Amino acid sequence: MSNININTGEIRLTINDDESRVITFNPNDLQFVDNLYSLLAELENKEKEYKHKESRIDKNTEINSYGIPVNLKEKLELLKETCGYMRDKIDTVFGEGTSQKVFGNANTLDMFEQFFDGVTPYIQKVRDQKINKYTKNNKKNVMR
């Protein structure tokens, strides 16, 4: 049977050089880009919300008889909530199961920053190429 290959611009990245941990995304896909930009906008609001919750929790500076802050459980719950939220959103944008492939069972706030720092250059490169394609044409037309 004959075959046709379609290059959609899909990007495949291994996690920590582990060939069994691969994520795939397509920065050419309009739905992916829309979902990603929506997530980034949503994250700004969520960050404010979490900082507000954190400042409320931090107001309690009480320490128990063992020298442990009495608000430690609340702080841990906020961190778990934040990590759960981020995992869910990454799975929504990059596909179900992405968070487990990337992070395993770990839950640290730093890992999310590392993830976005890792994928952003691939996305930015494609988006810049798309923008340059149109801005170069406009510059040529203006110079005529």
C-alpha positions as CSV (number, residue, x, y, z in Angstrom):
1,M,0.0,0.0,0.0
2,S,1.2,3.5,-0.7
3,N,1.9,5.9,2.1
4,I,1.9,9.6,2.6
5,N,3.9,11.3,5.4
6,I,2.5,14.5,6.9
7,N,4.9,16.7,8.9
8,T,2.6,18.5,11.4
9,G,5.6,20.0,13.3
10,E,5.2,17.7,16.3
11,I,8.0,17.8,18.8
12,R,9.1,14.8,20.8
13,L,11.3,15.3,23.9
14,T,12.8,12.8,26.2
15,I,12.8,13.5,29.9
16,N,16.2,13.2,31.6
17,D,17.6,11.3,28.6
18,D,15.2,8.4,29.3
19,E,13.9,7.0,26.0
20,S,10.9,5.5,27.8
21,R,9.8,8.9,29.0
22,V,8.8,10.9,26.0
23,I,6.4,13.8,25.7
24,T,5.0,15.0,22.4
25,F,3.4,18.4,21.6
26,N,2.8,20.4,18.5
27,P,3.5,24.1,18.7
28,N,2.0,24.5,15.2
29,D,-1.4,23.3,16.3
30,L,-3.7,26.2,17.0
31,Q,-5.6,24.4,19.7
32,F,-2.4,23.6,21.6
33,V,-1.2,27.2,21.3
34,D,-4.6,28.5,22.4
35,N,-4.7,26.1,25.4
36,L,-1.1,27.0,26.3
37,Y,-1.7,30.8,26.2
38,S,-4.9,30.4,28.2
39,L,-3.0,28.4,30.8
40,L,-0.3,31.1,31.1
41,A,-2.9,33.8,31.6
42,E,-4.7,31.6,34.1
43,L,-1.4,31.0,36.0
44,E,-0.9,34.7,36.7
45,N,-4.3,34.8,38.5
46,K,-3.6,31.5,40.3
47,E,-0.2,32.7,41.5
48,K,-1.9,35.8,43.1
49,E,-4.5,33.5,44.7
50,Y,-1.9,31.1,46.1
51,K,0.3,34.0,47.4
52,H,-2.8,35.4,49.2
53,K,-3.5,32.1,50.8
54,E,0.2,31.7,51.8
55,S,0.3,35.1,53.4
56,R,-2.8,34.3,55.4
57,I,-1.3,31.1,56.6
58,D,2.1,32.8,57.4
59,K,0.3,35.2,59.7
60,N,0.2,32.4,62.3
61,T,3.8,32.3,63.6
62,E,2.9,30.0,66.5
63,I,5.2,27.0,67.2
64,N,4.1,23.9,69.1
65,S,6.0,22.3,72.0
66,Y,8.3,20.4,69.5
67,G,9.4,23.6,67.8
68,I,7.2,22.9,64.7
69,P,5.1,25.7,63.2
70,V,1.4,24.9,63.9
71,N,0.6,26.1,60.4
72,L,2.9,23.5,58.8
73,K,0.0,21.2,57.9
74,E,-1.8,24.1,56.2
75,K,1.3,25.0,54.3
76,L,1.8,21.5,53.1
77,E,-1.9,21.3,52.0
78,L,-1.4,24.5,50.0
79,L,1.7,23.1,48.3
80,K,-0.2,19.8,47.5
81,E,-3.1,21.8,46.1
82,T,-0.7,23.9,44.0
83,C,1.1,20.8,42.7
84,G,-2.2,19.0,41.9
85,Y,-3.4,22.1,40.0
86,M,-0.2,22.3,38.0
87,R,-0.2,18.6,37.1
88,D,-3.8,18.8,36.0
89,K,-3.2,21.9,33.8
90,I,-0.1,20.4,32.2
91,D,-2.1,17.3,31.4
92,T,-4.9,19.4,29.9
93,V,-2.5,21.2,27.6
94,F,0.1,18.6,26.8
95,G,-2.0,15.5,27.0
96,E,-3.3,13.1,29.7
97,G,-0.5,11.4,31.6
98,T,2.2,14.0,30.7
99,S,2.7,15.0,34.3
100,Q,3.3,11.4,35.4
101,K,5.8,10.8,32.6
102,V,7.6,14.0,33.3
103,F,7.6,14.2,37.1
104,G,6.8,10.7,38.3
105,N,5.5,10.9,41.9
106,A,7.6,13.9,42.8
107,N,5.8,17.1,43.9
108,T,8.0,20.2,44.1
109,L,7.2,23.7,42.8
110,D,10.6,24.0,41.2
111,M,9.9,21.0,38.8
112,F,7.1,23.0,37.1
113,E,9.3,25.9,36.4
114,Q,11.9,23.5,35.0
115,F,9.3,21.9,32.8
116,F,8.1,25.2,31.3
117,D,11.7,26.4,30.9
118,G,12.4,23.2,29.0
119,V,9.6,23.3,26.6
120,T,9.3,27.1,26.0
121,P,12.3,27.4,23.6
122,Y,10.7,24.8,21.3
123,I,7.4,26.6,21.3
124,Q,8.9,30.1,21.0
125,K,11.0,29.1,18.0
126,V,8.0,27.9,16.1
127,R,5.9,30.9,17.1
128,D,8.7,33.3,16.1
129,Q,9.0,31.6,12.7
130,K,5.2,32.0,12.2
131,I,5.3,35.7,13.1
132,N,8.5,36.3,11.0
133,K,6.8,34.7,8.0
134,Y,4.1,37.4,8.1
135,T,6.2,40.4,9.2
136,K,8.8,39.8,6.5
137,N,6.0,39.9,3.8
138,N,4.7,43.1,5.3
139,K,8.1,44.7,5.3
140,K,8.5,43.8,1.6
141,N,5.1,45.3,0.7
142,V,5.9,48.5,2.6
143,M,9.2,49.0,0.8
144,R,7.5,48.8,-2.7
